[in-house]
Amino acid sequence: MAATPTAKRAGVENAMRLGEALQRCPRAIVVKPRMRFYLETSVRIQKVIQSMFPLHEQFSVDEAFFAFPYPSLLFPDPLAAARELKKAIWDLFRIRCRIGLSYNKWMAKMANKQAKKHPDGIVWWTEEDVPTQLHPLSVFEMWGLKRRAEALYYEFGAKTIGDVAQIPEIDLLKRFGVWGTVIHRWSHGQDYSPINPGAYDAPHKGLSHRTTLPRDFYQREDIAVVILELLDEVCQRARHFGQKGRRIGLGLTYAGFKGGFYKAKTLDFYSDEADDLYPYLLHLLDRWWKGEGVRAVHVSLDQLQLSNAVQLSLFHDVVKRNRLSQTVDTIRMKYGETSIMRAVSLKEAGQLLDRSRKIGGHYI
């Protein structure tokens, strides 16, 4: 989950597999994560931020965006406001945090990355800081680009963000499509994304679930059990959010976490029912999997729309089936996801019982 600065100097990285981390640093002290406690603390910290800055958007379990008017009588000094928030979090939770301040969300995120290196843990960038602070940074420090940063470096020869800013937008559009405009704006310190307090309640564009297996799976029927379990969870989340999807995706990661594939199929109907979608996942499995050992399985459902209509069928009682699914969801919500489950999950390949004791892949 995370590595201390001392562990990082020994070659350990965040999100590295535990076995590899211990090979690089045999003396490392491994602390078992407490996911339930982390999530409860996260909620409390987010409420503290929101109480001080009502225009607030939770971004992840340990990140948030917030905005306030500056200059104003309430906030004459942004740095003082940030220090007050840091002090409140430390006094209440004994947790250190860092804060990036800027005039838009992307620049605030970039400033936040630099705050890690600042002794105060706070960095404030204005528009005047773009050429002096943003542009000298490596292209690989551009937040949100991932592999696109490699293309900018190797294909365009852009070593710094300033180099990216010199690339004509039309060239970026030809290479990256609509992402070209985004990259062009970011390289100039521009971002028009608003603070969205209801971000977690907004309709999802896609839903997915992934699990790492305890060992390599080589049998089709074993992999099929895991696929069905993941699909059940994805569909349950879709029903919870009142959405249905029509593009189903399957991803497999092979033994040693080397290689694999992700393939998707767009259907001619929308559904939030596993029984509808499962045959298409098996079709993707049979078409693209060639018998390699499988160590991780990923299932996704996207191209979502709101479930405000029901597609009837000549062959199934759709209304009755929907009521059954909603009843099962209610039971699981009240008594736990293993309170009612498919019999195949009791087979040796089933992962549901073990995953029910975890949050975010880690034991509670």
Summary of the structure (lengths in Angstrom):
residues: 364
radius of gyration: 23.6
end to end distance: 13.8
largest distance: 67.6
contacts: 1003
relative contact order: 0.09
helix: 46%
strand: 19%
